[in-house]
Amino acid sequence: MEKIIKDRSLILNRRNFLSKTSIGIGTAALSSLLGMNFFSKSENGVLSPTASGAKGVLKNLHFAPKAKRVIYLFQSGGPSQLDLFDYKPMLTKMRGQDLPESIRNGQRLTGMTSGQDSFPLADSLFEFKQHGSNGAWVSNLLPYTSKITDDICIVKSMFTEAINHDPAITFFQTGSQQPGRPSMGSWMSYGLGSANENLPAFSVLLSRGTGRPAGQPLYSRLWGNGFLHSLHQGVQFRSGKDPVLYLKDPKGIDRTSRRRMLDKLAELNHKQLEVYGDPEISSRIAQYEMAYRMQTSVPEVMDISKEPDHIYKMYGPDSTKPGTYAANCILARRLAESGVNFIQLYHMGWDSHDNLPTQIKGQALDTDQASAALVMDLKQRGMLDDTLVIWGGEFGRTNYSQGTLTNTNYGRDHHPRCFSIWMAGGGIKPGVVYGQTDEFGYNIVENPVHVHDFQATVLRLLGVDHEKLTYKYQGRRFRLTDVHGHVVNDILA
Amino acid sequence: MTLKKIKNILVKSLGLMSLICYLCNCQTRPTSDGNISKLVEKEQSIPDKIDFNFHVKPILSDRCFACHGPDKNAIEGDLSLATREDAMKALGKYQDRHAIVPGLPDSSTMIQRIYSDDPEDVMPTPESNLTLNDYEKEILKKWIEQGAEWKKHWSFLPPEESEIPQVQDKDWVKNEIDNFVLAKLENSQLTPNAPAEKEKLLRRLSFDLTGLPPTIEELDAFIADESPDAFEKQVDRLLASNAFAEQMATHWLDLSRYADSHGYQDDLERIAWPWRDWVIHAYKKNMPYDEFVTWQLAGDLLPNANREQIIATAFNRNHKITQEGGVIGEEYRTEYVADRAQTFSVAFLGLTMECARCHDHKYDPLSQKNYFELFSFFNNVPENGQIEPYGAIPEPYIKLTKKEIDEVLTFINNVDTLEEIPLMVMQEMEQPRQAHILNRGLYDQPTTPVEPNTPEAVFAFDKEFEQNRKGLAEWLFDEQNPLTARVAANRLWQQMFGTGLVATSDDFGNQGALPSHPELLDNLAIKFREEGWNIRAMLKMMAMSATYQQSSKTSPELLEMDPENRLLARASRLRLSAEMIRDHALTISGLLSEEVGGPSVKPYQPDGLWAETIGGGGGSLAKYVMDEGTKLYRRSLYTFWKRTVPPPSMMIFDASTRDLCTVKRQSTSTPLQALVLMNDPQIIEAARVVAQSTLIEKEAPKERIETIFQLATSRRPTDEEVQSLEDYLQEELQYFESAPEKAEEYLSIGEYTMKVDEPTTEVAAYAMLASTIFNLEESFSRG
């Protein structure tokens, strides 16, 4: 075994940098490399490669990390900040009047509303109240989130550059509007590696909204590794009998049979290793063992049947139904407990161009209780301190109605200039409302946070300088934040 | 393994790398002391004669150019190191200093700054997160000492024919490739490996040329054939096969970002496969590379363009197209044009032109103006940015009729006998669109108007070329173009050896790798061009070399000295590609359909993957409807490619996403790959069918084991291996006999049924045995 490890570490070390540069090595690359630890100790003290290829490229973190892991509750489609967090009495006052040109100020419109004759301002049909010790405004769509405002930081001044779903969601995930770059979770896996040996470092869970079941699609590239090693790709966890693709042994094959197969493979592969001396062979043996362990550890973590009743109660009635957002929130906690570093949920259906009042009720019902429960559950387990929880979508929605505004109905188009997200735990200042929009809820007037700033801040909480986590591909050093991004220091605890 | 040991080895590898750079100097050939081990011992020794292209420029590019490079708008401290003229300029308010004073390193501020201890003063600055090590500093210093010689980037100089080097071991040489490789090995006091065993060699050749394994009959025939041209006959046989054309097309689909869906948002279906059929057809008839590429770039602009030439231009419509409701058409149309320009640059020039979209290139002498001039060639298509109405076929397109397919375009496999097949193609607007430099690359910020042109740093676009795609194709294949032949020959080398002579086959610029054997690359490039861009001849020459035919066995010493196998003292062992792994299983089970071309097919895929990610739309791609019958067993290049949810088993084995032009895939080793090989029904079914066929054909357990083993690995197992597998077979037999229902279950996987006489439990035990053999590392690699 020791020989295998030696061979593997050798080849990995060499491959990882020799192939990356045309001149050999710069000091920076060399120093980060020499300390690279591809192996971590398992309980029996035997070194073995971990799911993500081990410890990641960063030998030393650039800052003391506040968060060890991230749970990103992605609300796909663009939740309406004006109906959830960003309370604007002015819209009630001016209800039905046209959005003043001075406020719109040249903002590009989507093709859905650019042909509209008028842009009637639409206030929210939902009631807002102040909550918690800081008096954060939250609408009655989110009764459970209202109760945790002292634990979360609501950022009302997020903005993005993209106005349509595909580029906007790709931008949030990869720092670029066009496909091709690694997603946040892949960057984290690449930089920080994995904290466990039996599960992927980056896990993904999907759920469909009931508010707008036919919503926006998702793309597997959102959790793709881009140009990073495919060990860093997000692995989708699914409800049902095969929680990770190809995980389940075929029918008729039990664990003893599979074990015999692996033993036989190891025996025969070793013979080849002796003949050919190719370290890839020993790497392959290790990967098979890892796969074998995953076959046990994944179903274990996915089995929520033994969760106590009070947990189901906490996460809400949906949480007993596999594949729902609420059930995924429980899974997220379990994955976090098992040492998965980046867990991303995607909940579809927030794209309310029309019938917003009905649709958003469904979406809120899907997500409110479970999101809040996740924060409280982590807190009661002492995990919130080092787990960063993020709730948010790819953009916001307009303050004017898309389509006809009536007393009971309106829609809202995409709005990139301002929207709200919240973050909790993992070094985020709790009980804060950050940033302000104007009285129309159209422009940011205080503390704007760009997508790249958000990404830089997430990395900062993990102890990473976003300018220093780079990967050289086609001659260029790429980073998650492209060539931009400033850490939002104000919201760090 | 101690840290110190790793450090030692790394430092030695460093030494080796610098040695390689030293040895492969392409313009001036510094005298080498010829002793690799000595050099390795010396570690990072500074060469006697510093070469700009091979020692200096990689440092300047990687550590200095971000602030002192070709991007005029990013120049700091008024100093650019992009050209000699700029680098020699006087600096400072009083014009009293020079970054570089040839011959006088101590007077050169560059040297003062890179050796400075003062964080305010030192270069590169601490904020850049870049540093220079002692070796690199010494190189720069010595280079200035020796007069600070400047040279054009190696790949922008025309290839030069070199004399074929003399070697000591003349008997080893089979063709001139070997002279170049062996000369370098001898210089390094290394000897090439022994020839590969025949069965290994035929396996390697079969996968490299056709993507498929040899059959046992082919192996037996080759082993029995003792004639001197036995191997050549195999090369010719494989090159003439349909499988060869399909394998070449598989590579080309990556480069062409081919897919069966539009790629953004709802990701609707598109019909592009008739173009894919054309690609196979072109390779089958060994169309010369210049013609092959010219048709794809500008077939519609050729005099009296025929339908086939127009079909070829679908190449430039393979990019993604959006139907998302809210987009502004011009924004996305700009993306499509940019995609074509990027594909052109990466695929044919090996340049990362896209880096110059928002600003001048940071590393290469390519300006933003150059970028938009190239962009303008592809800007004149009468197209819309957005698919409208929903589901429409994006203009421009042609309709291929059944009649013309039946009569003329017979290479299109119109298996569904459609009366009409629409195909997106290129078309030129009568009045070209005026292109502009776009500020920061943004569609709505046009600035200076530009005309079609090519980067002068590569080679100027003379008046003799028409300012359209046809002219661009002529420029590309002009004898003076320094890149085209090198880039193409290098890719063929990559196909045969796993890594190109230039390892970064997608980047021949300043940040790319240097060629390991520059003279060989040049000779191959010139030969390729002068002998009619003959792809088959090029591949044959590579296959016929002794270099190619070496064994892949390696030793710890060789691994330590040359882990990447850049010196080619052995053949590389390579993991099979995503397509090969599946096609291998299908071939040896006899399930593989030999049908060529036609609409893409939907084989086994885990349930629900498409359905769970769609929104309301997606049309025919909302739900994956698995095919049946022989469509489950087509070669993998025919697997339906939905860009937003590509086939997962292929992605796990590093297939490219087809979002952008890709000329080099990763080759990784992950646990998910083990899961696919153990549990994918496609593979389990193939293993079962192999077992069943073998039970019918062979009687004795030993023979059966040998047959399955040989099918999977192309070699006969050793007695020890047979014994070990016989034991295993017994264990599995006991397992199934103790629970016969498990045998039934296991054998029921897959659609294909086959009747055998043996008891179910025995069949299941053999199926399990076959599955285990399929999972041997050797079974999914080619050594």
Interface residues (C-beta under 8 A of the other chain):
Chain A: I5 K6 S9 L10 I11 N13 R14 R15 L18 S19 T21 S22 I23 G24 I25 G26 T27 A28 L30 L33 L34 G35 A51 R108 T110 G111 M112 I163 N164 H165 D166 Q178 P179 G180 L206 R208 P213 A214 G215 Q216 P217 L218 Y219 S220 R221 G224 H229 S230 L231 Q233 V235 R238 G240 D242 V244 L245 Y246 L247 K248 D249 P250 K251 G252 I253 D254 T256 S257 R258 R260 M261 K264 L265 E267 L268 N269 K271 Q272 V275 Y276 G277 D278 P279 E280 I281 S283 R284 I285 Q287 Y288 M290 A291 Y292 M294 Q295 M348 D351 D413 H414 E467 K468 T470 K472 Q474 G475 R476
Chain B: M1 L3 I6 K7 I9 L10 S13 L14 M17 S18 C21 P58 I59 D62 R63 N129 L130 T131 L132 N133 Y135 E136 G263 Y264 Q265 D266 D267 K320 T322 E324 G325 G326 V327 I328 E335 T352 C355 K362 Y363 Q386 A503 T504 D506 D507 G509 N510 Q511 G512 A513 L514 S552 K553 T554 S555 P556 L559 E560 P563 E564 R573 R575 P606 G608 E612 T613 I614 G615 G616 G617 G618 T644 V645 P646 P648 S649 M651 I652 D654 T657 D659 L660 Q666 T668 S669 T670 P671 L672 Q673 A674 L675 V676 M678 N679 D680 P681 I684 T718 E720 E721 S724 L725 Y728 E731 E732 Y735 F736 K742 A743 E744 E745 Y746 L747 S748 I749 A764 M768 S771 T772 N775 L776 E777 E778 S781 G783
